[in-house]
Amino acid sequence: MFSHLFFIFTTNSDAQDLLIFGHNIDSWLIYVLIFFGLTSLGFVSVWLIGFLKESRQSGKTIKQPWE
């Protein structure tokens, strides 16, 4: 019952001074941006490494789509 009241807020200014695990909402937004940036870099690097390994194993050169 208490947790339900703890997470309810009506405006963004209500959550401005709220501490979640000891950090304010501005810190959590920065952490989320860093997390999304690192996961997107990880996704792109896995895709690129797989693409390069596949092109080396096939022995063909990388061609443009219009060739």
URGIGI-V945908 format. One record per helix or strand of 2 or more residues. SS is the DSSP state (helix for helix, strand for strand). FROM is the first residue (numbers start at 1). TO is the last residue. Records with the same first field share a line. If there is no record, write none. Layout:
SS=FROM-TO ; FROM-TO
//
This chain:
helix=2-6 ; 12-16 ; 25-58
//
